[in-house]
């Protein structure tokens, strides 16, 4: 399958790209779009078959469930429960941005992201194109646009080379501003911890938490 590729240089082109991606998502297809970190491959988070296609495209197993991207911080409480106050402080400071927070998921959610063990990783990206798509589609399962084991795509060409046979739409938003992925923080235990170092450092996160008398540890 050859994906439809959409430039975003003008307002009309951007609108066509966002609408095409939204339609593809509603049809259970996969899309590639830019984010504030690297390019992502996305699927409807609430369609299990689409999420499985995403995992298959990347060559990942169900033991590596994708994060969920949202268009507003208020969506956090629709997807997660028992979010600690210190995690909310980080969200308030760094969303939209390169912070992914792993929380206990709402038990009422009808989705299958893989072997999540009752958790969900949530992020609000700081990218106008990604946010515009998310506003129309709702939460999307989104992982970095690459085959597992290879570097994440930083532009549409790299994404198409690796994933073009698996996706319906590619939004070309130019090269991403950074190559570092989001920093992943585990907010499911008594002690917050960093699961993956990324664009945000431990020091930056703990600077926000220090006034609260909290601090993260670095698993790595």
Backbone torsions as a table, in degrees:
resi	resn	phi	psi	omega
1	UNK	NA	128.4	177.1
2	UNK	-93.8	123.3	-177.3
3	UNK	-73.8	153.1	169.8
4	UNK	-82.5	128.6	-176.6
5	UNK	-111.5	132.9	-172.8
6	UNK	-123.5	122.9	172.6
7	UNK	-75.4	167.7	-177.3
8	UNK	-135.4	27.8	-174.2
9	UNK	-71.9	-28.2	179.0
10	UNK	-119.9	167.4	179.1
11	UNK	-62.1	-39.8	178.9
12	UNK	-64.8	-43.1	178.8
13	UNK	-63.8	-41.2	180.0
14	UNK	-62.8	-43.6	179.2
15	UNK	-62.0	-43.0	178.8
16	UNK	-62.8	-40.3	-179.4
17	UNK	-65.0	-45.5	-178.3
18	UNK	-65.9	-42.3	-179.8
19	UNK	-66.3	-40.5	179.4
20	UNK	-64.1	-42.1	179.4
21	UNK	-65.8	-41.9	179.8
22	UNK	-62.6	-42.3	179.4
23	UNK	-64.6	-42.5	179.4
24	UNK	-61.4	-41.9	178.5
25	UNK	-61.4	-44.3	-179.7
26	UNK	-63.2	-26.2	179.2
27	UNK	-89.0	5.5	177.7
28	UNK	81.9	15.5	-178.9
29	UNK	-93.0	173.7	179.0
30	UNK	-102.8	147.6	177.3
31	UNK	-131.9	154.9	172.8
32	UNK	-115.0	133.9	-179.6
33	UNK	-147.5	156.4	177.8
34	UNK	-74.9	154.7	168.9
35	UNK	-132.2	-174.5	179.2
36	UNK	-78.6	-7.3	177.7
37	UNK	-111.5	-80.1	177.4
38	UNK	-128.3	173.5	175.1
39	UNK	-67.8	147.7	-179.8
40	UNK	-122.1	153.0	171.5
41	UNK	-108.8	126.9	-170.8
42	UNK	-124.5	154.5	178.2
43	UNK	-145.9	159.2	175.1
44	UNK	-60.7	118.1	-176.6
45	UNK	-63.5	-21.2	-175.8
46	UNK	-100.4	8.0	175.9
47	UNK	-115.7	104.1	-173.1
48	UNK	-58.0	-39.2	-178.9
49	UNK	-64.4	-37.5	179.3
50	UNK	-68.2	-40.9	177.6
51	UNK	-62.8	-39.7	178.5
52	UNK	-65.3	-36.8	176.4
53	UNK	-63.5	-36.9	177.0
54	UNK	-62.4	-47.7	179.3
55	UNK	-61.7	-41.4	179.6
56	UNK	-63.7	-40.8	-178.7
57	UNK	-61.5	-37.0	-179.4
58	UNK	-85.4	-13.0	-175.5
59	UNK	75.4	34.7	-179.9
60	UNK	-109.7	152.0	176.7
61	UNK	-90.6	173.1	179.7
62	UNK	-68.9	-12.0	177.1
63	UNK	-77.6	-2.2	177.7
64	UNK	-125.6	68.9	-176.3
65	UNK	-64.4	147.0	-178.6
66	UNK	-77.9	154.6	171.3
67	UNK	-69.3	168.0	176.7
68	UNK	-116.3	126.6	177.4
69	UNK	-97.7	142.9	-178.6
70	UNK	-129.7	162.3	-177.1
71	UNK	-98.5	-7.2	-178.3
72	UNK	-150.1	144.9	-179.1
73	UNK	-66.1	-24.6	179.7
74	UNK	-65.5	-19.5	179.0
75	UNK	-70.0	-17.2	-180.0
76	UNK	-52.4	-46.2	-176.1
77	UNK	-76.8	-13.6	174.0
78	UNK	-79.3	-21.7	-176.4
79	UNK	-109.2	-22.3	-172.2
80	UNK	-129.0	157.2	176.0
81	UNK	-128.8	161.1	176.2
82	UNK	54.6	42.2	177.8
83	UNK	-76.9	118.6	-177.0
84	UNK	-67.6	156.7	-178.0
85	UNK	-60.2	-37.1	-178.9
86	UNK	-66.6	-33.0	177.3
87	UNK	-68.3	-37.8	177.1
88	UNK	-64.2	-34.6	177.6
89	UNK	-64.7	-40.1	177.4
90	UNK	-66.2	-41.3	177.9
91	UNK	-61.3	-43.7	179.8
92	UNK	-61.6	-34.5	-177.7
93	UNK	-83.5	-38.3	-167.1
94	UNK	-115.0	0.5	173.2
95	UNK	-102.4	137.5	-7.6
96	UNK	-69.9	145.3	-178.6
97	UNK	164.7	-172.9	-171.4
98	UNK	-85.6	49.1	178.2
99	UNK	-122.3	122.0	173.8
100	UNK	-108.8	129.0	-178.0
101	UNK	-114.3	125.0	177.8
102	UNK	-92.8	120.7	-176.0
103	UNK	-128.7	168.5	169.0
104	UNK	-71.1	131.3	-177.1
105	UNK	-84.0	155.6	172.9
106	UNK	-61.7	128.6	-176.3
107	UNK	-70.1	-17.4	-178.7
108	UNK	-82.4	-7.0	-175.9
109	UNK	-67.5	130.7	178.7
110	UNK	-98.4	80.8	178.0
111	UNK	-149.9	170.4	178.3
112	UNK	-143.4	95.5	-178.8
113	UNK	-92.0	-4.4	-175.0
114	UNK	123.3	-158.7	-178.0
115	UNK	-84.2	79.7	-174.5
116	UNK	-87.8	-13.9	-176.5
117	UNK	54.6	38.5	175.5
118	UNK	78.0	16.6	-179.9
119	UNK	-119.3	167.3	174.5
120	UNK	-146.2	137.4	176.6
121	UNK	-98.0	123.5	-170.8
122	UNK	-124.9	140.7	176.9
123	UNK	-147.8	147.5	170.8
124	UNK	-113.5	109.3	-175.1
125	UNK	-75.9	151.2	178.2
126	UNK	-98.7	66.2	-179.1
127	UNK	-144.4	125.4	-173.9
128	UNK	-62.9	-38.5	-178.7
129	UNK	-68.1	-48.6	179.4
130	UNK	-59.7	-43.1	-178.7
131	UNK	-65.5	-37.8	179.0
132	UNK	-64.6	-39.8	176.7
133	UNK	-64.9	-46.3	-177.9
134	UNK	-63.4	-33.8	178.6
135	UNK	-63.0	-30.7	-178.5
136	UNK	-89.4	-29.6	-173.2
137	UNK	-98.3	-24.6	-167.3
138	UNK	84.6	-173.2	-176.0
139	UNK	-55.9	135.7	178.8
140	UNK	-120.3	141.0	167.4
141	UNK	-76.2	119.2	-175.1
142	UNK	-135.3	128.0	174.9
143	UNK	-124.4	165.4	-179.8
144	UNK	-59.5	143.2	-175.2
145	UNK	-82.3	84.0	178.3
146	UNK	-164.0	161.4	168.9
147	UNK	-78.2	135.3	-177.1
148	UNK	-52.2	131.0	-179.0
149	UNK	98.1	-11.9	178.0
150	UNK	-109.4	157.3	-179.3
151	UNK	-60.1	146.3	177.9
152	UNK	-65.9	144.9	-179.6
153	UNK	-68.8	135.1	176.9
154	UNK	-106.1	-6.5	173.9
155	UNK	-148.6	173.4	-174.4
156	UNK	-67.0	-32.6	179.9
157	UNK	-63.0	-46.3	179.9
158	UNK	-62.9	-40.5	179.5
159	UNK	-64.8	-43.1	-178.6
160	UNK	-66.4	-37.0	178.8
161	UNK	-60.0	-41.4	-176.7
162	UNK	-85.7	-35.4	-167.6
163	UNK	-124.5	3.4	-173.2
164	UNK	-55.5	-32.4	-179.2
165	UNK	-73.4	-13.2	-172.6
166	UNK	-108.2	-12.8	-172.7
167	UNK	-114.1	156.0	-179.2
168	UNK	-93.3	-34.8	-174.3
169	UNK	-136.4	137.4	171.9
170	UNK	-122.5	121.3	174.1
171	UNK	-93.0	118.8	-179.0
172	UNK	-93.6	100.5	179.7
173	UNK	-105.1	19.6	-176.9
174	UNK	81.7	-172.8	-178.4
175	UNK	-76.9	140.9	-179.4
176	UNK	-70.6	153.4	-175.7
177	UNK	-70.8	-18.8	-178.9
178	UNK	-147.1	160.3	-179.4
179	UNK	-105.0	-9.3	-179.7
180	UNK	-79.9	136.8	175.3
181	UNK	-73.2	176.4	176.8
182	UNK	-69.4	154.1	171.9
183	UNK	-82.6	131.8	-178.2
184	UNK	-104.2	125.9	-179.3
185	UNK	-117.0	130.8	177.4
186	UNK	-88.8	116.3	179.8
187	UNK	-112.5	26.1	-176.3
188	UNK	-99.2	-11.2	-177.5
189	UNK	-112.2	-176.2	179.2
190	UNK	-67.1	-32.7	-178.7
191	UNK	-115.0	121.8	176.2
192	UNK	-67.6	143.7	-178.7
193	UNK	-147.9	152.6	176.1
194	UNK	-86.9	124.5	177.4
195	UNK	-90.9	-29.4	177.6
196	UNK	-146.4	124.6	172.9
197	UNK	-72.4	136.4	179.9
198	UNK	-146.0	-137.1	-175.0
199	UNK	-65.6	-27.6	177.3
200	UNK	-100.9	134.4	-178.1
201	UNK	-89.2	162.8	175.8
202	UNK	-58.1	-39.4	-178.8
203	UNK	-64.9	-42.0	179.5
204	UNK	-62.7	-41.8	179.8
205	UNK	-67.8	-44.1	-177.6
206	UNK	-71.5	-23.1	174.5
207	UNK	-61.8	-34.7	178.1
208	UNK	-74.1	-35.4	-173.8
209	UNK	-84.1	-21.8	-175.5
210	UNK	-55.3	-44.9	178.7
211	UNK	-61.8	-20.0	179.9
212	UNK	-89.6	-3.0	-176.5
213	UNK	73.8	23.2	179.6
214	UNK	-118.9	164.2	177.9
215	UNK	-160.1	148.4	175.9
216	UNK	-94.5	154.0	168.8
217	UNK	-108.5	160.5	-179.5
218	UNK	-107.1	113.3	-178.9
219	UNK	-60.7	-31.1	-177.6
220	UNK	-78.1	NA	NA
